[in-house]
Amino acid sequence: MNVFVQEYEIVDADSVIAFYKAMEVASQATTIHVICDNGRSNKNKKLEEYLKISKIKVHYLPPYSPNLNPIARLWKVLRERKTYNKCYEKSLDFKTAIRNFFFEDLLKIKDELMN
């Protein structure tokens, strides 16, 4: 199990393509399976054209099915550890806590998430 994290100011077709390209460079897999919802940034003509030449295979979830989305469990754990019963005085403190979750905490709880 690998979690690949990148930050983008705007989530659109271009940022998703940039994310996929970075993921392809970082992975030695011959095929990368990505599970996505049907959001506009995940499903558009520009992205479809890119996927024709990519080693990424996208699997789209049925609408309104968060129970099938593996990332929903990750969001739940993130909220439990970083936002429940917490008030961040500054937005920078909040951003730092979220980044720390992805770049530090996640590595420590990897086994817990897999169960």
SEGU-311445 format. One record per residue (C-alpha): chain; x, y, z; residue in three letters. Coordinates in steps of 0.2 Angstrom, whole numbers. Layout:
BEGIN
+-------+-------+-------+-------+------+
| kette |    px |    py |    pz | rest |
+-------+-------+-------+-------+------+
|     A |     X |     Y |     Z |  ALA |
...
+-------+-------+-------+-------+------+
//
This chain:
BEGIN
+-------+-------+-------+-------+------+
| kette |    px |    py |    pz | rest |
+-------+-------+-------+-------+------+
|     A |     0 |     0 |     0 |  MET |
|     A |     7 |    17 |    -5 |  ASN |
|     A |     0 |    34 |    -2 |  VAL |
|     A |     6 |    47 |   -15 |  PHE |
|     A |     4 |    65 |   -10 |  VAL |
|     A |     5 |    81 |   -20 |  GLN |
|     A |    -2 |    98 |   -17 |  GLU |
|     A |   -10 |   109 |   -30 |  TYR |
|     A |   -18 |   126 |   -28 |  GLU |
|     A |   -32 |   121 |   -40 |  ILE |
|     A |   -39 |   104 |   -44 |  VAL |
|     A |   -43 |   103 |   -62 |  ASP |
|     A |   -39 |    92 |   -77 |  ALA |
|     A |   -21 |    99 |   -78 |  ASP |
|     A |   -17 |    96 |   -60 |  SER |
|     A |   -24 |    78 |   -61 |  VAL |
|     A |   -13 |    75 |   -76 |  ILE |
|     A |     2 |    82 |   -67 |  ALA |
|     A |    -2 |    71 |   -52 |  PHE |
|     A |    -3 |    56 |   -63 |  TYR |
|     A |    13 |    60 |   -72 |  LYS |
|     A |    22 |    62 |   -55 |  ALA |
|     A |    14 |    46 |   -49 |  MET |
|     A |    20 |    36 |   -64 |  GLU |
|     A |    38 |    43 |   -62 |  VAL |
|     A |    38 |    38 |   -43 |  ALA |
|     A |    31 |    20 |   -47 |  SER |
|     A |    40 |     5 |   -54 |  GLN |
|     A |    23 |    -3 |   -58 |  ALA |
|     A |    19 |    -8 |   -75 |  THR |
|     A |     1 |    -3 |   -72 |  THR |
|     A |    -6 |     9 |   -59 |  ILE |
|     A |   -24 |     7 |   -53 |  HIS |
|     A |   -32 |    23 |   -47 |  VAL |
|     A |   -50 |    23 |   -39 |  ILE |
|     A |   -59 |    39 |   -42 |  CYS |
|     A |   -76 |    47 |   -40 |  ASP |
|     A |   -85 |    55 |   -55 |  ASN |
|     A |   -80 |    73 |   -51 |  GLY |
|     A |   -76 |    84 |   -66 |  ARG |
|     A |   -58 |    85 |   -62 |  SER |
|     A |   -57 |    66 |   -63 |  ASN |
|     A |   -67 |    63 |   -78 |  LYS |
|     A |   -65 |    75 |   -93 |  ASN |
|     A |   -59 |    74 |  -111 |  LYS |
|     A |   -42 |    81 |  -108 |  LYS |
|     A |   -39 |    68 |   -95 |  LEU |
|     A |   -46 |    54 |  -106 |  GLU |
|     A |   -34 |    58 |  -120 |  GLU |
|     A |   -19 |    57 |  -107 |  TYR |
|     A |   -25 |    41 |  -100 |  LEU |
|     A |   -23 |    33 |  -118 |  LYS |
|     A |    -4 |    34 |  -117 |  ILE |
|     A |    -3 |    32 |   -98 |  SER |
|     A |     1 |    16 |   -88 |  LYS |
|     A |   -13 |    22 |   -76 |  ILE |
|     A |   -30 |    13 |   -76 |  LYS |
|     A |   -44 |    23 |   -68 |  VAL |
|     A |   -58 |    14 |   -60 |  HIS |
|     A |   -73 |    25 |   -57 |  TYR |
|     A |   -85 |    23 |   -42 |  LEU |
|     A |  -104 |    23 |   -44 |  PRO |
|     A |  -111 |    39 |   -39 |  PRO |
|     A |  -115 |    42 |   -20 |  TYR |
|     A |  -105 |    27 |   -14 |  SER |
|     A |   -92 |    33 |    -1 |  PRO |
|     A |   -93 |    16 |     7 |  ASN |
|     A |   -84 |     9 |    -9 |  LEU |
|     A |   -71 |    22 |    -9 |  ASN |
|     A |   -55 |    17 |     0 |  PRO |
|     A |   -49 |    35 |     3 |  ILE |
|     A |   -65 |    38 |    14 |  ALA |
|     A |   -57 |    28 |    27 |  ARG |
|     A |   -41 |    38 |    26 |  LEU |
|     A |   -51 |    55 |    28 |  TRP |
|     A |   -60 |    47 |    43 |  LYS |
|     A |   -43 |    44 |    52 |  VAL |
|     A |   -36 |    61 |    47 |  LEU |
|     A |   -51 |    69 |    54 |  ARG |
|     A |   -51 |    59 |    70 |  GLU |
|     A |   -32 |    63 |    73 |  ARG |
|     A |   -31 |    81 |    67 |  LYS |
|     A |   -48 |    90 |    67 |  THR |
|     A |   -60 |    82 |    80 |  TYR |
|     A |   -61 |    93 |    96 |  ASN |
|     A |   -47 |   104 |    90 |  LYS |
|     A |   -47 |   122 |    85 |  CYS |
|     A |   -32 |   129 |    76 |  TYR |
|     A |   -29 |   147 |    79 |  GLU |
|     A |   -21 |   150 |    62 |  LYS |
|     A |   -24 |   143 |    45 |  SER |
|     A |    -5 |   139 |    44 |  LEU |
|     A |    -6 |   128 |    60 |  ASP |
|     A |   -21 |   119 |    52 |  PHE |
|     A |   -11 |   116 |    36 |  LYS |
|     A |     4 |   111 |    45 |  THR |
|     A |    -6 |    98 |    55 |  ALA |
|     A |   -13 |    91 |    39 |  ILE |
|     A |     4 |    90 |    30 |  ARG |
|     A |    11 |    81 |    45 |  ASN |
|     A |    -3 |    68 |    45 |  PHE |
|     A |     2 |    64 |    27 |  PHE |
|     A |    21 |    65 |    28 |  PHE |
|     A |    24 |    58 |    45 |  GLU |
|     A |     9 |    51 |    54 |  ASP |
|     A |     3 |    40 |    39 |  LEU |
|     A |    19 |    31 |    39 |  LEU |
|     A |    17 |    26 |    57 |  LYS |
|     A |    -1 |    20 |    56 |  ILE |
|     A |     0 |    11 |    39 |  LYS |
|     A |    -3 |    -6 |    46 |  ASP |
|     A |   -18 |     0 |    56 |  GLU |
|     A |   -26 |     7 |    40 |  LEU |
|     A |   -23 |    -9 |    30 |  MET |
|     A |   -34 |   -19 |    43 |  ASN |
+-------+-------+-------+-------+------+
//
